[in-house]
Amino acid sequence: MAIVIGIDPGSRVTGFGVLEIQGNAVRHVSHGIIRLPEEKELSQRLAVLAQSFRELFTRYKPSEVVIEKVFLGKNPDSAFKLGHARGVAMAESALAGAIVYEYATRLIKKGVAGKGSAGKEEVQLMIQRLLQLPKIDHLDASDALALAYYHSSQRQVLRRVERAKMREGELL
């Protein structure tokens, strides 16, 4: 059994989704958002984010954390702030002993909603259906669940690749 936490990082709102994976079975455990105090400086918001991750990781004890990769949009300042939030998520994940995986947004959208150009609402509807959940209140939380769900589908592929690499090393 594995506990996987998906994280949709942000400098103002960060979404999270927690799934339990046992074999091919995927079970929803929790989801939500971490709302950061907008009136505070970025460094203070990041400290709140770090503490929130510590509490989340202490509660759920994930073995794997999935984080959305950065994409460069039109606003470089926003991309840098997103990068800082991702860095906090990665560092806290590593400190909690979890393996960190990263996936591009378009890949997640294609894997969950069937097309890389899917809107956030389409992803939200599909993840609700896939996990048999009632309405998810926040798009950042559904994005985080989509990250974790997509990763659950990739875990077997990743294991096969790791086993093949190990066998290759034995042959050398």
PyMOL commands that set and color helices and strands:
alter all, ss='L'
color gray80, all
select helices_A, chain A and resi 42-60+76-95+105-113+120-131+139-171
alter helices_A, ss='H'
color red, helices_A
select strands_A, chain A and resi 2-8+13-22+25-35+64-68+99-103
alter strands_A, ss='S'
color yellow, strands_A
deselect
rebuild
show_as cartoon
